[in-house]
Amino acid sequence: MGSKHSRLSSQQSADDKTHPRPNEKTQQTDEISAEARAEFTVEDIYSPDNTRRAQNLRSTDHDRFCKYRNYFKNHHMSLAREVGRKTSKSKAELLSWVESAVGPLENGEKFTKDEILEIAMVSVALTEYGESFLSKMYTRGELDMLPNIPLHTHNLRMPGQQQACRDSSDAANKDKLEAAHYIGLEVMLRLNERLPVEQRMGEELREILNHSSNLRLMLATSNQVLHKKVDAMLINAKEVSTILETETKPQRKISAREYDRLVQIAKHAQDEGFQSAMIAANGHYLYLSLREQFHRLDVGDRPKLWDIKKDKLELRQPPRSRFRSPSPAREPPRSPPSPAKKKDPERRMLLDSSEPVASEKKHHNPFSRLAAKIFHSHKKKDASAGRSASTTAANANENSRPVQTKVSVNRSGKAGAAKKKALVKTKEARKTKKAVKDRADKEESRARPARKAKKTPVHRSNQEPDSEDDLSDDSDYEDVDSDKDDTTERVLHVGPRGGKYYINKTGKKVYMK
């Protein structure tokens, strides 16, 4: 825009009248760069429709309004700085200038001077770039990373913090002192402007520079003379190779007072609190730029101003990627899932299963399967032995049971009587079976010797043969001497291992000793 617009003189108004500027002598020559000299005329940016549109965006879509403003300030800094410089005017003068420059504001008295200037900037942005172009960039998210950069030192000042610094002082002449910044506002402002758009700091820089640790009270003469001279020295510091190529005069030596002032700036810049604040606000690039300016200064034989060993690891090298604050960081791209991904293994333990016994039946351990097999085989063997014993006893009882004849009733009219008769026969059969069993048990108990109440130890030498212990009630071994009277009735058999046995009255095998 600067290439196609002609600029009126800084001392000439729209009515072609020249007025001297009162602060022309005190104004620094580098305040306005050569690029900023090509500014605008009233006819180029005057658009009442865009001014109303900017005012409407501020009330209805404030996010879009702020991002349009940030785009204009970052991409047309010279024009934005010239608009922002009007803040030195009074509110009535500012409204009059905005009305003549971009268009009238509705109820402009309700806005502050900074809000009036922001509406003017958005109006100029709509006139310069067009709303369709800005809207497309806003939709694509290309305006999200742009910071709201400060354009003048008055945008970085916080009068409340400076007044608090003055009130907390115990000096008797504190009313005559000024709250100065250790790290100058002008230095950080200019270094921030030189960075690429994506590396600049925004409103967070204002909070960092106005921290209580960066403020101190000093005389106005020192603040206006020495501080400004040292700040200009830092801003304009160039590399030695560039100086040799462009200038024939040697670089001016730094005085002792200027060196002491530079030591103060470097000390507070390398303070742990300031470094942490710069890291939190994504000010890595601005911190590196300040360090580079210190390295370019020629201090002669005196100690170096900047000790890089005091810098934190995050500030020694520029970061690879940077996400602005307070804009959220973009999520890293997610890699697509692998097509040959294996299925997750099935869980062996059933969680919240309605059948907890099912998990216990499955033996996943081979040792548990073997143990279960042995256990079931022993159980099966005991059950088969019990069944064989009960079958033998039942057969013996059947042999001694009297024969009963079945009565078949063919007449249907006497079904109830037949049923009662069958029940009576069943009861009689049970009584007969019980009597036979009791008789057999009595005979068997008579045949067996009496069990001793207490077992005698085996190691006694005077132990008699007839006082040996019985192994158990269900043992297959019986004492031969106790059954001498019944030897004639026994039929001896030879077992598979050569042992002799006979069948007792209960049908059990009894081996001979």
Helices and strands as residue ranges (DSSP letters): G 35-37, H 42-45, H 48-60, H 62-75, H 77-84, G 85-88, H 91-101, G 108-110, H 113-129, H 131-140, G 153-155, H 159-167, G 174-176, E 177-181, H 185-194, G 197-199, H 204-209, G 212-214, E 215-219, H 220-224, H 226-235, H 240-246, H 256-269, H 272-280, H 284-296, G 308-310, H 313-316, H 356-361, H 366-400, G 412-414, H 415-447, G 465-467, G 481-489, E 493-494, E 500-503, E 509-511
